[in-house]
Amino acid sequence: MQILDGQTAQPIPGYTWEDAEPISGDHVHAEPRWREREDASALVGRPIRLEFALTEAEIFAIRMECDPYVAAM
């Protein structure tokens, strides 16, 4: 998972594809991780966009413990 700036849609350093640790296998609960970061807590209060790359996979749900901001498109 890559995290983008919520306003510019540019990748946030430290949360890019290159930084992301791959997740594979069947999971009921899988937390994304990045090389230098255990979680996205440094981004609390900042509008973000999540970008996923899937290969032969499906996402059934996403749970985030925060107040979501839904931007008009």
Helices and strands as residue ranges (DSSP letters): E 2-5, G 41-43, E 48-51
